[in-house]
Amino acid sequence: MKIGPNAQAVVDNLAGRPAEIIARESDEVQACFRAMFNGAGTPGTTDGRARLKCGHPDAEAWWPSAWIRLRELGLIAFNLQAIPGKIIMVSQSLASNSMVHWQITPEGWQVHMDDAAWMLEFRAAQQSDEATKQ
């Protein structure tokens, strides 16, 4: 995708901003992070096959890989708690039949807010570039 000079200037200024932390991650990690602000709820629960249900398909689809990456980045914290009365069989994952308690860290909030601001700046620059073409 070719972008105009104004949008390119916004892209060039991403380095060093908190938004850069999430921007350099894979699409899956970015989608999972966005889902945590758009409907994913805590606690989530895992079933007998360790599949997560938390209210947003992108957060569920990238469990646990993107979640672990987000935790490594310091953007979220989460822990697993066995669901009372559920027995985890030897053949099951330790994440089976668990509640997943999670929260956005202060750094995660900072990254999210800067990412939203950066995206608004980028879209405004794109519109400016389009307006000068006409």
C-alpha positions in Angstrom: 0.0 0.0 0.0 1.4 3.4 -1.0 0.9 6.1 1.5 1.2 9.8 1.1 3.8 12.1 2.6 1.6 13.2 5.6 0.8 9.6 6.5 4.4 8.6 6.0 5.5 11.3 8.5 3.2 9.8 11.1 4.6 6.4 10.5 8.1 7.7 10.7 7.3 9.2 14.1 6.0 6.0 15.6 9.5 5.0 16.8 9.9 5.6 20.5 6.2 6.0 21.2 4.4 3.6 23.5 2.3 2.5 20.5 5.4 1.1 18.9 5.4 -1.7 21.4 2.1 -3.2 20.0 2.7 -2.0 16.4 5.7 -4.2 16.0 3.9 -7.4 17.1 2.1 -9.9 14.9 -1.5 -9.3 13.7 -2.6 -12.1 16.1 -1.1 -10.4 19.1 -2.5 -7.0 18.1 -6.0 -8.5 17.5 -5.9 -10.2 20.9 -4.8 -6.9 22.6 -7.6 -5.0 20.9 -10.1 -7.6 22.0 -9.3 -6.9 25.6 -10.6 -3.4 25.2 -13.6 -4.5 23.0 -15.6 -7.1 24.9 -13.3 -9.7 26.4 -14.3 -10.2 30.0 -12.6 -11.4 33.1 -12.6 -14.0 34.4 -12.7 -16.1 31.3 -13.1 -19.9 31.6 -11.4 -22.8 29.9 -13.1 -26.1 29.1 -11.7 -29.6 29.3 -9.6 -29.0 26.2 -8.2 -25.7 27.6 -10.2 -23.6 25.0 -10.9 -20.2 26.4 -14.3 -18.4 26.5 -14.1 -14.8 27.5 -16.5 -13.0 25.3 -14.4 -12.0 22.3 -13.4 -14.3 19.5 -10.0 -12.7 18.9 -9.0 -13.1 22.5 -10.3 -16.7 22.5 -8.6 -17.6 19.2 -5.2 -16.6 20.3 -5.2 -18.2 23.7 -2.7 -18.9 25.1 0.0 -17.8 22.6 -0.8 -14.2 22.2 -1.7 -13.9 25.9 1.7 -15.1 26.8 3.3 -12.7 24.4 1.3 -9.8 25.9 2.3 -10.8 29.4 6.0 -10.9 28.3 5.6 -7.4 26.9 4.2 -6.3 30.3 0.8 -5.2 28.8 -1.4 -7.7 30.6 -1.2 -9.9 33.7 -3.2 -13.1 34.0 -3.4 -16.2 36.2 -5.3 -19.5 36.1 -7.4 -20.8 38.9 -8.9 -24.3 38.9 -12.7 -24.2 38.7 -13.9 -25.7 42.0 -15.3 -29.2 41.6 -13.7 -29.8 38.2 -11.1 -32.5 38.0 -8.2 -32.2 35.6 -7.3 -35.6 34.1 -3.7 -36.5 33.5 -4.3 -36.3 29.7 -5.6 -32.7 30.0 -3.6 -29.5 30.0 -3.1 -27.8 33.3 -5.1 -24.9 31.8 -8.2 -27.1 31.4 -11.3 -26.3 33.5 -9.9 -23.1 34.8 -10.8 -19.5 35.4 -8.5 -17.0 33.7 -8.3 -13.8 35.7 -6.7 -11.1 33.7 -6.1 -7.3 33.8 -4.5 -4.6 31.7 -1.3 -3.3 33.3 -0.6 0.4 33.7 1.9 0.0 30.8 -0.8 -1.8 28.8 -3.2 1.2 29.3 -0.5 3.6 28.2 0.2 1.6 25.1 -3.5 1.3 24.3 -4.1 5.1 24.7 -1.1 6.0 22.6 -2.1 3.4 19.9 -5.5 4.9 19.7 -4.1 8.5 19.4 -1.5 7.3 16.9 -4.2 5.7 14.7 -6.3 8.9 14.8 -3.2 10.9 13.7 -2.5 8.4 10.9 -6.1 8.5 9.6 -6.1 12.3 9.7 -2.9 12.3 7.7 -4.2 9.8 5.2 -7.3 12.1 4.7 -5.0 15.1 4.3 -3.0 13.2 1.7 -6.2 12.2 -0.2 -7.6 15.8 -0.1 -4.4 17.2 -1.7 -4.8 14.7 -4.6 -8.1 16.2 -5.7 
